[in-house]
Amino acid sequence: MIAVKSLPLVLLFRVLVLCFIAGCMAPSFAESGAASSQASAAGATASSKAPAAKTVGGNASTADIAAAKASGKVWVNLNTGIYHRGGRWYGKTKDGKFMTVDEAKKAGYKAAKRD
């Protein structure tokens, strides 16, 4: 049985653990909701305008990859700040974007050492 003096410490520990778990998970839920609303708004405006560099919340489709390669675009991994001209990671990282080499360099992204 738990001693009466240690009971507040146990409760405090449980509250801290729950706050930590909720704090870690809360931003991901908020971002996913915001991302889906932004994606639907972007889809509505993108259909009326010329296609721009695509931002992907996952892997790019095979058609997108083929079109980007044909136009000479690179795949920028937005999390690492590295762009790929081809190879294993081209269009395959979780968060990425197709853009030209000049756009990538101007934005401060660096070329991958190995492709």
C-alpha positions in Angstrom: 0.0 0.0 0.0 1.2 3.5 -0.8 2.1 5.7 2.2 -0.1 8.8 2.6 3.0 11.1 2.4 4.0 9.8 -1.0 0.5 9.9 -2.5 0.8 13.5 -3.7 4.1 12.7 -5.4 2.6 9.7 -7.3 -0.3 11.9 -8.4 2.0 14.6 -9.5 4.1 12.1 -11.5 1.0 10.8 -13.2 -0.1 14.3 -14.1 3.3 15.2 -15.5 3.4 12.0 -17.6 -0.1 12.6 -19.0 0.8 16.2 -19.8 4.0 15.1 -21.6 2.1 12.6 -23.7 -0.6 15.1 -24.5 1.9 17.7 -25.4 3.8 15.4 -27.7 0.7 14.3 -29.5 -1.2 17.6 -29.6 0.9 19.3 -32.3 0.7 16.4 -34.7 -3.1 16.4 -34.5 -3.2 20.2 -35.0 -0.8 20.1 -37.9 -2.6 17.2 -39.7 -5.9 19.1 -39.5 -4.3 22.3 -40.7 -2.5 20.5 -43.4 -5.6 18.8 -44.7 -7.6 22.1 -44.8 -4.6 23.9 -46.5 -4.4 21.0 -49.0 -8.1 21.3 -49.9 -7.8 25.1 -50.3 -4.6 24.7 -52.4 -6.3 22.1 -54.6 -9.1 24.5 -55.3 -6.8 27.3 -56.3 -4.3 25.1 -58.1 -6.9 23.8 -60.5 -7.6 27.4 -61.8 -3.9 28.3 -62.1 -0.8 26.9 -63.8 0.7 24.0 -61.8 3.5 25.1 -59.5 6.1 23.1 -57.7 4.3 20.3 -55.8 4.6 20.0 -52.0 4.0 16.4 -51.0 3.0 15.1 -47.5 4.2 11.7 -48.5 5.7 10.0 -51.5 5.1 11.6 -54.9 3.2 9.6 -57.5 5.0 7.9 -60.3 3.5 10.3 -62.8 4.7 13.3 -60.8 8.2 11.9 -60.5 8.4 11.2 -64.3 7.1 14.7 -65.1 9.6 16.3 -62.7 12.5 14.4 -64.1 11.5 15.3 -67.6 11.5 19.0 -66.7 14.8 18.8 -64.9 13.5 19.4 -61.4 15.0 18.2 -58.2 13.3 16.7 -55.1 13.9 18.8 -51.9 13.6 17.0 -48.6 12.1 19.8 -46.5 13.1 18.1 -43.2 16.8 17.8 -44.0 17.3 20.7 -46.4 18.9 18.4 -49.0 17.9 18.1 -52.7 18.2 15.0 -54.8 18.7 15.0 -58.6 17.6 11.4 -58.8 18.2 8.1 -57.1 16.7 6.3 -54.1 15.2 9.3 -52.4 13.9 11.2 -55.4 10.2 11.8 -54.7 10.2 9.3 -51.8 10.9 11.3 -48.6 8.0 12.1 -46.2 7.9 15.9 -46.7 9.3 17.2 -50.0 8.8 19.4 -52.9 9.8 19.5 -56.6 11.7 22.6 -57.7 14.5 23.7 -60.0 18.1 23.5 -59.0 18.3 27.3 -59.0 15.2 27.6 -56.7 16.6 25.0 -54.3 20.0 26.8 -54.1 18.3 30.2 -53.6 16.2 28.8 -50.8 19.4 27.5 -49.1 19.0 23.8 -49.8 22.2 21.7 -50.4 22.8 19.0 -53.0 22.9 15.4 -51.8 26.4 14.0 -51.6 25.2 10.6 -52.9 22.2 10.0 -55.2 
